[in-house]
Amino acid sequence: MDVTSRPRTAEQWRVYLAGYSADFLRVADADRLQELGAERRSSGWLGFAGADQDALTAVEERLGTALPAGYRAFLEASDGWLEMGPFVWTMRTTADVGWLREIEPDLCDMGDEADELLARTLLVSADADACYWLLDPADVNADGEWAAYVWASWYPGLGDRFDSFADLVAAERESFEELNAREGRALEPGGADDLVVQGRQLALRGEAQRAAECFEAAARKGSGAGQYLAVVMAAFLQPQVHHRIRNDVLGHPHVIDAVGAGRVRAELVPLFLRHESGARAERLVKNALGEVGEVPMSSEPPDFTAALSQARELARRGESEAAWSAVAAAVSRWRSDDPLRIAPLTLLTDPVLRPLVTPQRAAWIATTPKGLDF
């Protein structure tokens, strides 16, 4: 949603929030739907009756200031709200919205440069996962809207600044959509398969960055294959890829279901265990994939396999540069008919060859066109 389409009036907020409600109810799991109750499920509305003018006037008198028009219109559309973002479960109403310094005084005395700002902010969120939505009356834009912030326990300080309450809501809605997509519950799944196919074609042409963008776009549409291939591409471009293997693959059953546990064991588990070893890492892999056992290596085309055998022999003799030259000469000839293979991951996992592949060489492999003839 662009800035010009942000809700400003009570009626615009009703339309926007009705759409948000419908999105939430469409992807919510069974437990959350049960918690919301039959009435909300049937009505499709996660809000409440709007505040009348008497209630709005009363809250402004209590606070000693006029509310910014956008937030005031939100209260007029719904006096409070449920499920405003991934980590915010309820919003305050005209009865309990108030200054942070009065509701959570300890947060205004953290001993850092944000204390002064926090002490003047209006707290508009209620139940949440260790975070607070705040509006700053001293930072007002040309439309009279107050700047908005999120204070969260996982930030080193205040989070990003937003021009208005509506901008913050829009950002949280985007986060909600992306988080659900990465759990396999996309709001707009259409076109994901085409993006995966396009991404693979780009990867084989050596257009690594564009390929990664296609795979990420497919992941945002809920594609487990897209999410998996985004991590495979990252394995060549990001040396610390083990974090993504843990967070974007092993932690997501829909990704494993899409590509198969055997593939994950063969292709990504070796990379993961190189960086995260020990009982905890092995337990994580076991919980995600079942018993690991001996990790099989992915099969390669015969001509490529022959080139790698030569490179291994050279590497064992200590001829590292000659070994790398043999590998480099073979990369463009690598090919696979498997729609979920985009690059020779064995170069990153083979115990003899992987020391040859520096981060710079890994990126070169990703950006080299593949599938060429001898």
Phi and psi in degrees as a GROMACS rama.xvg file:
@    title "Ramachandran Plot"
@    xaxis  label "Phi"
@    yaxis  label "Psi"
@TYPE xy
-80.6467  168.838  ASP-2
-59.932  -37.25  VAL-3
-68.1042  -18.222  THR-4
-101.848  9.6143  SER-5
-63.229  142.412  ARG-6
-65.8471  137.213  PRO-7
-124.408  -39.173  ARG-8
-98.9407  167.104  THR-9
-60.2195  -40.4759  ALA-10
-66.3448  -41.1303  GLU-11
-63.2181  -38.4109  GLN-12
-64.1408  -39.7644  TRP-13
-60.6542  -43.2916  ARG-14
-65.7608  -45.9754  VAL-15
-61.8322  -47.2103  TYR-16
-69.2117  -31.3359  LEU-17
-64.5602  -40.6489  ALA-18
-65.9311  -40.3855  GLY-19
-63.2439  -43.1231  TYR-20
-58.3746  -46.3654  SER-21
-62.195  -41.5622  ALA-22
-62.145  -46.2792  ASP-23
-61.6575  -47.2054  PHE-24
-66.5678  -27.1914  LEU-25
-71.3671  -31.5637  ARG-26
-111.264  -5.73597  VAL-27
-63.625  145.162  ALA-28
-76.8816  170.804  ASP-29
-61.9622  -38.0883  ALA-30
-64.4363  -43.8247  ASP-31
-68.8109  -38.1837  ARG-32
-61.8013  -38.6594  LEU-33
-65.1462  -40.4724  GLN-34
-64.2319  -34.6013  GLU-35
-69.8318  -27.1468  LEU-36
91.127  158.169  GLY-37
-64.4888  -37.0181  ALA-38
-63.0203  -45.1702  GLU-39
-69.347  -37.6519  ARG-40
-62.6351  -41.4993  ARG-41
-75.4847  -34.5091  SER-42
-78.9603  -25.193  SER-43
69.1309  26.8835  GLY-44
-131.965  119.725  TRP-45
-94.5584  11.2239  LEU-46
-108.457  -156.22  GLY-47
-134.258  -178.501  PHE-48
-64.1244  147.051  ALA-49
-72.7279  153.599  GLY-50
-71.8926  137.717  ALA-51
-84.0532  175.428  ASP-52
-64.2467  -33.2445  GLN-53
-62.9626  -43.2323  ASP-54
-66.7056  -38.7984  ALA-55
-67.5845  -41.0884  LEU-56
-64.7216  -40.2512  THR-57
-64.2456  -41.9875  ALA-58
-68.7552  -35.6322  VAL-59
-68.4893  -35.9028  GLU-60
-67.0489  -40.2254  GLU-61
-65.3389  -39.5226  ARG-62
-80.726  -20.5087  LEU-63
79.2837  22.4642  GLY-64
-159.514  154.553  THR-65
-76.3711  139.426  ALA-66
-76.5062  151.986  LEU-67
-62.5611  145.348  PRO-68
-58.7762  -39.6987  ALA-69
-65.8956  -43.9935  GLY-70
-70.0213  -37.4007  TYR-71
-61.7529  -40.6146  ARG-72
-66.8777  -35.0765  ALA-73
-59.6272  -47.2065  PHE-74
-63.741  -33.295  LEU-75
-69.0802  -31.4279  GLU-76
-78.243  -38.1922  ALA-77
-156.674  118.573  SER-78
-83.6511  81.8099  ASP-79
106.467  171.239  GLY-80
-164.667  154.72  TRP-81
-111.232  142.631  LEU-82
59.0069  58.7355  GLU-83
-79.6896  -24.8846  MET-84
-156.62  177.032  GLY-85
-59.1315  -27.5545  PRO-86
-121.348  6.93046  PHE-87
-121.67  116.332  VAL-88
-99.3406  -28.0993  TRP-89
-143.142  151.648  THR-90
-107.731  149.987  MET-91
-69.2835  156.236  ARG-92
-106.625  179.219  THR-93
-61.1853  -20.8117  THR-94
-79.4993  -26.8374  ALA-95
-132.356  4.55025  ASP-96
-65.845  142.357  VAL-97
-168.805  179.19  GLY-98
-73.9138  136.327  TRP-99
-57.9372  -38.1899  LEU-100
-62.4273  -23.1529  ARG-101
-94.1618  -31.1548  GLU-102
-90.0051  -42.3302  ILE-103
-131.111  69.0959  GLU-104
-60.8738  -29.0488  PRO-105
-63.7897  -29.0038  ASP-106
-70.7317  -19.0807  LEU-107
-92.4662  6.42824  CYS-108
-133.755  53.2748  ASP-109
-89.916  -6.21914  MET-110
76.6053  28.2468  GLY-111
-132.728  -178.493  ASP-112
-69.2296  -14.5143  GLU-113
-83.8274  -8.49139  ALA-114
-57.1998  -43.3524  ASP-115
-63.8704  -43.3025  GLU-116
-63.9294  -47.1621  LEU-117
-59.368  -38.8578  LEU-118
-64.8804  -21.5037  ALA-119
-102.115  -2.05178  ARG-120
-83.5275  156.572  THR-121
-97.5651  127.045  LEU-122
-89.5024  116.871  LEU-123
-110.639  -12.9545  VAL-124
-94.7089  160.482  SER-125
-121.224  -108.512  ALA-126
-65.8376  128.615  ASP-127
-160.079  170.602  ALA-128
-91.914  80.4214  ASP-129
53.8183  41.5957  ALA-130
-146.558  160.906  CYS-131
-137.731  135.955  TYR-132
-96.1664  128.81  TRP-133
-129.981  144.133  LEU-134
-117.89  136.341  LEU-135
-106.737  108.605  ASP-136
-71.4341  -10.1619  PRO-137
-93.7396  -1.6579  ALA-138
-125.886  93.0464  ASP-139
-118.376  132.915  VAL-140
-88.3448  -176.508  ASN-141
-64.4705  -22.3164  ALA-142
-90.6409  3.32687  ASP-143
83.2342  9.93012  GLY-144
-86.1763  141.17  GLU-145
-83.374  142.674  TRP-146
-62.4257  149.059  ALA-147
-122.407  145.69  ALA-148
-137.945  160.729  TYR-149
-117.065  124.859  VAL-150
-99.8145  125.957  TRP-151
-137.71  150.093  ALA-152
-64.6386  -21.7034  SER-153
-90.8222  -1.44907  TRP-154
-93.7693  147.571  TYR-155
-69.9976  -20.3924  PRO-156
-157.121  -150.405  GLY-157
-65.2612  146.94  LEU-158
-77.5439  -163.668  GLY-159
-59.5962  149.416  ASP-160
-89.326  136.122  ARG-161
-118.203  148.217  PHE-162
-68.3647  -22.251  ASP-163
-159.424  168.151  SER-164
-58.6136  -41.7649  PHE-165
-63.0575  -37.2542  ALA-166
-64.9226  -40.0883  ASP-167
-63.8571  -45.0406  LEU-168
-59.2722  -44.0074  VAL-169
-62.2511  -40.6584  ALA-170
-65.1655  -40.294  ALA-171
-67.698  -35.0086  GLU-172
-65.2129  -40.8602  ARG-173
-62.0219  -40.4629  GLU-174
-64.3109  -41.3089  SER-175
-58.8781  -44.7383  PHE-176
-64.6189  -43.329  GLU-177
-68.7266  -42.9337  GLU-178
-62.2106  -40.9875  LEU-179
-67.8948  -38.4564  ASN-180
-61.9439  -40.2699  ALA-181
-73.717  -7.71356  ARG-182
-100.394  6.74897  GLU-183
85.8396  15.6694  GLY-184
-120.672  64.9316  ARG-185
-74.9092  144.119  ALA-186
-76.3474  -33.6663  LEU-187
-131.221  79.0009  GLU-188
-76.6939  -13.7284  PRO-189
-57.4133  133.729  GLY-190
90.98  -2.46771  GLY-191
-63.295  -43.4767  ALA-192
-63.0952  -39.7368  ASP-193
-63.965  -37.3334  ASP-194
-65.4726  -37.4711  LEU-195
-64.6165  -45.3654  VAL-196
-61.3085  -45.7819  VAL-197
-62.0219  -42.6006  GLN-198
-61.5268  -40.7969  GLY-199
-64.6756  -42.6489  ARG-200
-59.9452  -42.8467  GLN-201
-64.7895  -40.6161  LEU-202
-62.1778  -42.9114  ALA-203
-68.5317  -25.5457  LEU-204
-83.0722  -3.65528  ARG-205
87.0515  7.80834  GLY-206
-89.4092  71.7226  GLU-207
-62.2258  -44.4412  ALA-208
-66.3479  -42.79  GLN-209
-66.1773  -36.3944  ARG-210
-62.5177  -45.6002  ALA-211
-59.3336  -39.9505  ALA-212
-63.5174  -38.9144  GLU-213
-64.3648  -44.2404  CYS-214
-65.0963  -39.9127  PHE-215
-64.9078  -39.4905  GLU-216
-64.1741  -39.6436  ALA-217
-64.6821  -39.4967  ALA-218
-62.0274  -38.2075  ALA-219
-68.0145  -17.1771  ARG-220
-94.8586  9.60219  LYS-221
91.0056  9.44741  GLY-222
-77.6313  116.996  SER-223
-66.2029  -37.7319  GLY-224
-64.2552  -42.1281  ALA-225
-62.2981  -42.1167  GLY-226
-64.8847  -39.3514  GLN-227
-64.7319  -48.2997  TYR-228
-68.3809  -28.2409  LEU-229
-61.5429  -38.2732  ALA-230
-72.7392  -39.3379  VAL-231
-58.9723  -45.017  VAL-232
-63.0633  -40.5517  MET-233
-62.9481  -27.3895  ALA-234
-59.5928  -31.049  ALA-235
-88.1177  -22.5157  PHE-236
-106.944  -18.6242  LEU-237
-128.964  106.419  GLN-238
-57.1525  -29.1157  PRO-239
-94.2937  43.0209  GLN-240
-68.8825  -15.5957  VAL-241
-57.6994  -28.9561  HIS-242
-64.4472  -40.713  HIS-243
-72.0958  -34.6056  ARG-244
-61.6284  -43.3454  ILE-245
-66.964  -48.2431  ARG-246
-84.2188  -31.9617  ASN-247
-105.473  -11.2758  ASP-248
-121.738  -64.0418  VAL-249
-62.8789  -27.4738  LEU-250
-89.5088  8.10794  GLY-251
-132.28  98.6904  HIS-252
-56.1387  -33.3861  PRO-253
-67.4374  -27.1826  HIS-254
-70.8656  -45.8956  VAL-255
-63.5403  -40.4106  ILE-256
-62.4423  -36.384  ASP-257
-70.8432  -34.9112  ALA-258
-111.672  -16.7526  VAL-259
96.6304  135.862  GLY-260
-62.3986  -34.4363  ALA-261
-62.3795  -40.0913  GLY-262
-64.6692  -43.7593  ARG-263
-61.4199  -43.0842  VAL-264
-59.1384  -43.3017  ARG-265
-74.4164  -39.0095  ALA-266
-99.0855  -41.3957  GLU-267
-109.898  -28.1812  LEU-268
-59.4133  -41.4176  VAL-269
-58.0092  -39.7071  PRO-270
-65.4175  -41.4742  LEU-271
-63.7564  -45.8968  PHE-272
-73.5164  -16.3717  LEU-273
-65.8797  -32.2176  ARG-274
-102.538  -31.7198  HIS-275
-124.066  94.825  GLU-276
-105.592  174.291  SER-277
101.599  176.81  GLY-278
-63.0553  -37.2275  ALA-279
-64.4657  -45.3371  ARG-280
-64.8485  -43.0457  ALA-281
-64.0995  -36.7632  GLU-282
-66.3548  -39.155  ARG-283
-61.9979  -45.0743  LEU-284
-63.8603  -43.0806  VAL-285
-62.9507  -43.0418  LYS-286
-63.6601  -34.9881  ASN-287
-81.3991  -37.3212  ALA-288
-119.713  -7.9124  LEU-289
90.5952  -166.108  GLY-290
-60.029  130.43  GLU-291
-78.4496  -50.2777  VAL-292
62.5051  -154.714  GLY-293
-76.1289  128.515  GLU-294
-78.564  117.421  VAL-295
-75.7281  151.443  PRO-296
-92.1159  147.347  MET-297
-67.6137  140.784  SER-298
-75.6031  149.938  SER-299
-124.056  161.495  GLU-300
-58.9924  148.12  PRO-301
-55.5688  -44.5751  PRO-302
-66.3334  -37.0521  ASP-303
-68.5147  -39.9046  PHE-304
-60.7752  -40.7179  THR-305
-63.1835  -41.4278  ALA-306
-64.4219  -38.9968  ALA-307
-68.9791  -35.4693  LEU-308
-61.2796  -42.1346  SER-309
-62.4313  -42.9801  GLN-310
-64.1828  -39.0022  ALA-311
-63.2784  -44.2269  ARG-312
-61.251  -42.4701  GLU-313
-64.5168  -40.9505  LEU-314
-65.3146  -39.4127  ALA-315
-65.1011  -28.1459  ARG-316
-84.8424  1.34521  ARG-317
85.6771  8.18609  GLY-318
-92.3946  71.11  GLU-319
-63.2868  -43.3289  SER-320
-67.4188  -39.3346  GLU-321
-65.8423  -36.7869  ALA-322
-63.7119  -44.2876  ALA-323
-65.3935  -36.9403  TRP-324
-61.2908  -37.7016  SER-325
-66.6468  -40.7664  ALA-326
-64.7119  -49.0383  VAL-327
-60.389  -36.9636  ALA-328
-68.1762  -23.8748  ALA-329
-90.5107  -19.1522  ALA-330
-58.8952  -45.2263  VAL-331
-66.5028  -18.632  SER-332
-93.7558  -2.25738  ARG-333
-67.4354  139.508  TRP-334
-149.883  159.14  ARG-335
-157.35  139.07  SER-336
-88.8442  -4.10465  ASP-337
-72.6794  120.506  ASP-338
-65.8955  -11.1676  PRO-339
-107.602  16.0542  LEU-340
-115.81  128.485  ARG-341
-125.003  -9.83152  ILE-342
-166.758  158.512  ALA-343
-77.8187  85.1616  PRO-344
-62.0952  -21.9089  LEU-345
-57.8563  -25.8808  THR-346
-66.712  -22.3901  LEU-347
-94.635  -12.8054  LEU-348
-115.713  -22.6904  THR-349
-63.3018  125.83  ASP-350
-63.301  -25.6078  PRO-351
-86.9033  -39.2356  VAL-352
-87.0675  -28.8076  LEU-353
-61.6073  -30.0148  ARG-354
-63.5577  -19.2332  PRO-355
-76.2027  -21.4279  LEU-356
-95.3871  93.9429  VAL-357
-71.9771  166.525  THR-358
-55.4278  -37.1868  PRO-359
-67.2092  -39.5416  GLN-360
-70.6946  -35.3191  ARG-361
-61.3637  -43.2833  ALA-362
-64.9504  -36.47  ALA-363
-62.6741  -41.0144  TRP-364
-59.156  -44.1171  ILE-365
-66.2524  -30.0558  ALA-366
-99.1708  7.92865  THR-367
-95.3986  127.565  THR-368
-59.7093  142.473  PRO-369
-125.228  163.634  LYS-370
87.4759  17.7507  GLY-371
-81.8284  158.366  LEU-372
-80.6803  159.967  ASP-373
